[in-house]
Amino acid sequence: KGQDVLLDAWRRLRVPGARLVLVGDGPDRAGLEDAAPAGVLFTGASADVRPWIHAADVVVLPSRWEGMALAPLEAMACGRAVVMSDVSGARESVAPGDEDHLL
């Protein structure tokens, strides 16, 4: 859905000590792990994502498409900043006039 785009952006980021954690699982995981730069953690599936969200400074949703995006709603409910792609499904989770989070 866009994790490859996030990994590419992460390679370009120059913030000492920053870590990227990808929570979840799917058919692309092995390829993403092979392509990931050092310092990226893949957690696999998680029955409860709240501890991961609470540990995050920023939650990123790099989707190329979405149905109804629950991840940004969960992150915002936990008080976390969210950066997401400007795609249908994600866009609807942002209040009108608050589109500064969309890329």
Secondary structure, 3 states (H helix, E strand, C coil): CCHHHHHHHHHHCCCCCCCEEEEECCCCHHHHHHHCCCCEEEEECCCCCHHHHHHCCEEEECCCCCCCCCHHHHHHHCCCEEEECCCCCCHHHCCCCCHHHEC
